[in-house]
Amino acid sequence: MSIVLISLAVFFILLFLGVPIVVSIGVSCIMIWLQDPSIVTTPAYTFQAMTASLDSFVLVAVPLFILSGQIMAKGGIAAKLFNFFSYFIGKFRAGLPITVIVTCLFYGAISGSGPATAAAVGAMTIPVLTGMGYSLSFAAAIVAVAGGMGGNIPPSHPIIMYGSATGASVGDLFIAGVVPGILIALCMIIYSIFYCRKNPPDMKKLEDNYKELHSKSFGNLFFKSFLALLAPVIILGGIYSGIFTPTEAATISVVYALVISLFVYRTLKITELPMIIKESLGSIAPVLIIVGVSSVFGRALALLQVTDAISGFILTTFPGKVAVLLFINLLLLFIGCVMDTTPAILIFAPILWPICEAMGMSTIHF
């Protein structure tokens, strides 16, 4: 147990010092080997295990969805969604913030990424909101939190990572993610309504913006937005109906994004594709490296029987299922303050899942 405590202490110290998470996890793995050479976490084994852990058909969906999100961001898909929803509710006090939330909901169902959703929607909507008299802090907060729904609404990257870590059906997880995502959006909408009552925007500017949008014909606006609105229907509908797998859906998403951006909307040029691919690789590479090194760390903890020790401690300390679930929620809240979503899922899901399995919980609920 002292080996585990020292390794975890090194891990969290490095995190608090701002050391990149990949390096922190890698050093912790090597620390385990230095303390007990019988545990195979040598540098050579670490690299081999990282490569093996990435040999997964399910994980292929992650870089493809990232690429799709980048293409749609450059193709102005978020702007078309925003204009469409603004047409209906843009004149109300909380109309534009609610439009941002709904746009993030739809865009998250296309890209599957929280950061990609926040970047694509935020770059366009934050100047619009501040120009209408909403405070910068409120506009930024709305985009940051609503953009995070890309991690809840399928096809979510964290959901794919969780399915890879626990063996749960990614298709079933996608279905399970819809209602929680909508509930989060509803909570944000209710908050926005109350906030805008106390902190109203410039109603004159809001009215002028609404009239300008309505000066264009609805048919023209709907035509421009229709294919953007259709994207999540095609992606999620195909998965839920069993026509294609999540990985195949990611491939279709890339092709669909290219076709509508290059040939329909013509908001993207072929000469821009190399730069888009380069930017996508900048997002993909860190994710996949974290996946690899986190799987090694998880295996090392399993060899040290950390899972059994933690399971025994939690089940004996906290009486009843509700108490255990509350503890896990608080633990994950703390972990989320110091660690990114992907490594947190890959490290802690294999540790915490056996506890919930012992209580009769399904992997989907967990």
N, C-alpha and C positions, 0 to 999 in steps of 0.2 A: 504493500500500500504506500510505503514511503516513496517508491519509484514514481508512482502515479502522482502523488502530491507535489513532488519536486518538479515533474514535467509540466503539470498543470500550472504551477506557480510561475515557472519560466514562461509558459505560453501567455498568461494574463499580464505578466510584467511587460513582456515585449509588446503586447497589444496597447497597454496604457502609455508606453513610450513612443507609440506611433510607428512601430515597425510594421511593414506590410504583412498582411495576414498569412500569405503564402510562406514567407520566411519564418514567421512565428510558429506556424504549425510544423514546418520542416525541421526547425531547430528542436522543437519538443519531441519529435519522433527520434531524432538522433540522440537526444538526452536519454531517452528510454534505453536505447542500445548501449550507450556509454555506461549506464548504471548496471545493466544486465545484458551482457553479450549473447546470452542464450535466446533472447528475444530478437527475432530477425527484423530489425529496422535499420540495417546498415544503409549507407547512401546508395549503394548499388541496388539493393532490394527495393528501396524507396522509389527509385526511378523506374524499375521494372513494374512495380505494383501500380504506379501512377499511369503508366501506359496501358496496362491491362484493364484498369478501372474505366478508362475512356473508350474501351472497345464495346460500345453499347449502342444498339439501334435506337433506343428511346432518346438517348442524349443527343443524337443527331438533330433532333427537333429544335434544340436550344439555339445553336448558331444560325439555323435557317430562319427562325422567327426573329432573331436579332437583325439579320440582313433584311428581312421583309419590312420590319419596323423602320429601318434606316431609309429604305427606298420610298416608303409611304410618307415619311417625314419630309424628304426632299421633294416629293411629288405634290406636296400641299394638301394631302388628304385631310389632315386635321382642320385646316381652314374651311374646307367644304362642309365638313360635319358641323363646325361651329356656326357657320352662316345659316345652315338649314335649321338648326334648333333655335337660333336667335330670331328667326322669322316669326316664331310662334310666341315666345315668352320674353323677347328682348326689351319690351317697354316697361316691365315691372321693376320695382326697386331691386329685388334679388334676381331679376331675370338673367342677367349676364353671368353672375356667379353660378347660378343653377345650370346655365348653358355650358359653362366650363366643366362642371361635374359630369353632366350627361355626355359631353364630348369625350372626356377622359374614359368614361365607362365604355363607350363604343370603340374608342381607339385602343384601349387596353385589350378588348376582345379581338383586335386585329394583330397587335404587336406582341402581346403576352409579357411585356416588360414594363415595370414601374418607371425606371429611369427614362426609357425611350418615350413613354407616354408623357411624362412630365416635361421632357425636353421639347418634344414636338408641339404639344399644346401650349406650354408655357411661353415659348419664344414668340408665339403669335398673340396670345390672349392677355398676357400681363400688361403690355403697352395699351391695349384696348381698354382694359379695366381701369387702369390708372388715369387714362385720358377721360374716362367718364366720371371721375371723381371718387372712385374707390381707393382706399389707402393701399400703398405698396405692400405693406406687411400682410394685409388681408388677402390681396391678390396672390402674393407669393405663397402664402399658407394654403390657400384653396388649391392652387396648382400642385403644390408639393404633396398634399395629402390625397387629393383626387387622382393625381398621377400614380400614386402608390397602389391604386386599385388594379393597375395592370398586373400586380403580383397576386391578386385574388381572383379576378375574372379570367376564366379560361380563354385562350390557351396560355396559361401562366407558366413562366420559367420555374419559379419555386415549386409549383405543383409537379412539374416534370422531375425536378430534382428529388422531391420527396418520394415520388413513385419509384425512382431509380434506387433510392436508399432503403426503402422498405419492401419493395416488390409489389406494392399496391397497383391496381389497374389505373393507368393514367386517364383512360376514358371515363371511368367511374368518378375519379377525382375531379375531372373537368365538370361533370354534371353536378357534383356536390359543391363546386365553387360558385355556382350562379347565384343562389339565394343569399349567401353571406355577402357577396359583392354588391348585390342590389340593396341589401339592408344598410351597408356602410354608406352607399350613395344617398339613401333616404335620410339617414342621420345627418349627413353633411348638408343636404338640401334644407332640412328643418333648421339647422344652426344658421345657415346663410339667411334665411327669411327673418329670423329674430335679430341677427346682427345688422341687417340692412334697415330694419325698422328703427334701430337706435342710431345707426350711422348711414344715413341715406346718401346716395350718390348725387351728382348734378342731374336733376330730372330733365332740365332743358336739353342738355347734351344727349341724354338717354333717348328722349323723344325724337330728336333730330336724327340720331343714328337709326332708330327704328323706322322712321319715315323713309330714310334713304334706302334701307334694305327692302322696304315694301314698294319702292319705286320700280324695282325689277319684278318681272312677272314670276309668279310662283312656279309656273311650268318650267321656266328656264332654270330657276334655282333647284327645283326638284331633279331635273335632268342632270345637272352638274353634281348633285349630291347622291344620286341614286346608286351609282356603282360603289361609292365609298360606304354607303349604308348596307350594301349587299355583301360586302367583304366578310363581316363576322357571321352572317347567315350561311354563306358558303362554307367557311372554315368550320364553324361549330356544328352546323347542320350535318355536314359530311361525317364528322366524328361521332355525333350522337346517333346518327342513323346506321352507323357501321359501314358506310361506304368506303371510308379510308381510315387509317390509323393516325394518331397525332403526328407522327413523323412525316407521313405522306401529306397530311394537312399543311405542315410547315412548308413542304416543297411547293404545294399548290398555292400557298400564300405568297411565296416569292414570285412565282410565275404571274399570278394575278396582279400583284403590285407593279411588276414590270409592264405588263400589257396596258393597264389603265393609265399609268404615269407616262409611258412613252408614246402610246398610240391613240389613246382616247382623250385624256386631258392635255397631253403634250406639255406637261409642266416639268418634264425631265428630258435631258439629252443623253444620248448614248455615250458621249464623251465624258459625262459626269460619273458613269458607272465605276471606273477604276477607283476614283476617290471615295465613292460610297462603300465599295468593298474594303478599301483600306481602313476607313473609319469603323466599319463593322468588325474587322479583325482586331482593332484596338479594344473593342468591347468583348469580343468572343474569347480571345486568348486568356485574359485574367480569370474569366469564369471557369474555363476548362482546366487551367492549372490548379485553381482552388479545388475543383472537383477531384482531381487526381491526388493531391496531397492530403485532402481531408479523408479520403477513403483509406489511405495508409494509416493515418492517425487513428481512425475508427478500428481498423484491424488490430493495431497495437493495443488499444484499450480492451478489445475483446480477448486477446491473448492473456492479458493481465487480469481477466475476469472482473473488470471494473463494472460491467453491466450487471452482473449478479449481485455485487456488493451494493451498488446504488439501488437496485430493485428491492433488495431485502431491507435496506434502510428506510426507504420511502414507504413501503407497504406496512412496515411495523410502526413507523413514527406517526403516520397520518391515517386516522381511522375513517374508512368509508371512501367510496368512489369520488364523491363531491370534493372532499378534502384533498384527495390526491390530485384531482384535476385543477383545483384552485392553486395548489402548490406549483404544479407544472406551468400554469399560466403566468404566475409571478416569476418563476425561474426564467421562462422564455422572455418575459418583459425585460428582465435585467440583462440577459444575454444579448437581446436586441439593441441594448444601449452601447455595447462595446464590440459587437461583431455583426458583419453583414449577413444577409439572409441565407445565401447559398452555403457558406461554411457552417453556419449554425444548424441548418437542416441536415447536412451530411454528417456532422459530428454527433449531434444530440438525438436525431431521430432513431438511430440504431440503439442508443443507450436507453431512451425513455420508452420506446415502443414496447419492449417486453413487459414493462410495468403495466401498461394499459391492456396488453394482451392477457396478462394474468387476471385482470378484472373483468374480462369478457368483452372488451371494447373492440370495435372493428377498426381496421387501418384507415378506412375512409373518415370515420368520426375523428380519430386521433389527428 
